[in-house]
Amino acid sequence: KPHLGVIIGFIAKYLLCSVIYYKSPVDIFSALAAIAFAMSVVQTKPQTSKCWYCLNPFFWLIYDVFTLAFINLVMHLVIFISTLIAIFRKGTNEPLS
């Protein structure tokens, strides 16, 4: 399990980069997606990891809609649906791998 300081460091870097490259309010969704992915990786309980992991493509879907990135929208929709299918098939207590 990574140290709490490492997790906070990654989140701080995501937020800092988001502030530096901020162009519109929509940009917050890409930062939220990165943070959700980082949080999903460091979780020890499978059900918590899966909840955080589902947030990642969800935030990307919102970002893709607002930025009219239709190819990415299709890709993130497929990832989101396949992740949900895997979670429902495996249950919440088993790892996805």
C-alpha positions as CSV (number, residue, x, y, z in Angstrom):
1,K,0.0,0.0,0.0
2,P,1.5,3.3,-1.0
3,H,2.3,5.9,1.7
4,L,-0.3,8.6,2.2
5,G,2.3,11.3,1.4
6,V,2.8,9.7,-2.1
7,I,-0.9,9.7,-2.8
8,I,-1.3,13.3,-1.6
9,G,1.8,14.2,-3.8
10,F,0.2,12.7,-6.9
11,I,-3.1,14.4,-6.3
12,A,-1.3,17.8,-5.7
13,K,0.6,17.4,-9.0
14,Y,-2.7,16.6,-10.9
15,L,-4.3,19.7,-9.4
16,L,-1.2,21.9,-10.0
17,C,-1.1,20.8,-13.7
18,S,-4.8,21.4,-14.0
19,V,-4.4,25.0,-12.7
20,I,-1.4,25.6,-15.0
21,Y,-3.2,24.4,-18.1
22,Y,-6.7,25.6,-17.1
23,K,-8.6,27.0,-20.1
24,S,-12.3,26.4,-19.2
25,P,-14.4,25.0,-16.4
26,V,-14.7,21.7,-18.4
27,D,-11.0,21.1,-17.7
28,I,-11.8,20.1,-14.1
29,F,-13.2,16.8,-15.4
30,S,-9.9,15.7,-16.8
31,A,-8.3,16.4,-13.4
32,L,-11.1,14.5,-11.6
33,A,-10.6,11.6,-13.9
34,A,-6.9,11.5,-13.1
35,I,-7.5,11.7,-9.4
36,A,-10.2,9.0,-9.6
37,F,-7.7,6.7,-11.4
38,A,-5.0,7.4,-8.9
39,M,-7.3,6.7,-6.0
40,S,-8.5,3.4,-7.6
41,V,-5.0,2.1,-7.9
42,V,-4.1,2.6,-4.2
43,Q,-7.2,1.1,-2.7
44,T,-6.8,-2.2,-0.8
45,K,-10.5,-3.3,-0.9
46,P,-11.7,-4.5,-4.3
47,Q,-15.2,-2.9,-3.9
48,T,-13.6,0.5,-3.0
49,S,-11.2,0.3,-5.9
50,K,-14.0,-0.5,-8.3
51,C,-16.0,2.4,-7.2
52,W,-13.1,4.8,-7.8
53,Y,-12.3,3.1,-11.1
54,C,-15.8,3.6,-12.4
55,L,-15.5,7.3,-11.7
56,N,-12.5,7.6,-14.1
57,P,-14.3,6.9,-17.4
58,F,-17.4,8.6,-16.1
59,F,-15.5,11.9,-15.7
60,W,-13.9,11.4,-19.1
61,L,-17.4,10.9,-20.7
62,I,-18.5,14.2,-19.3
63,Y,-15.3,15.9,-20.5
64,D,-15.7,14.3,-24.0
65,V,-19.3,15.5,-24.3
66,F,-18.4,19.1,-23.5
67,T,-15.3,19.2,-25.7
68,L,-17.1,17.4,-28.6
69,A,-14.5,14.7,-28.7
70,F,-16.7,12.0,-30.2
71,I,-14.1,9.4,-30.9
72,N,-12.9,9.6,-27.3
73,L,-16.5,9.6,-26.2
74,V,-17.1,6.2,-27.9
75,M,-13.9,4.8,-26.4
76,H,-14.7,5.9,-22.9
77,L,-18.2,4.7,-23.2
78,V,-17.0,1.2,-24.1
79,I,-14.5,1.3,-21.2
80,F,-17.2,2.4,-18.8
81,I,-19.8,-0.2,-20.0
82,S,-17.2,-3.1,-20.0
83,T,-16.0,-2.1,-16.5
84,L,-19.6,-2.2,-15.2
85,I,-20.2,-5.6,-16.9
86,A,-17.0,-6.9,-15.3
87,I,-18.1,-5.6,-11.9
88,F,-21.5,-7.2,-12.1
89,R,-20.2,-10.5,-13.4
90,K,-17.4,-10.8,-10.8
91,G,-19.2,-9.2,-7.9
92,T,-17.9,-6.4,-5.7
93,N,-15.5,-8.4,-3.5
94,E,-13.4,-10.0,-6.2
95,P,-10.5,-8.2,-8.0
96,L,-11.2,-7.4,-11.7
97,S,-7.9,-9.0,-12.9
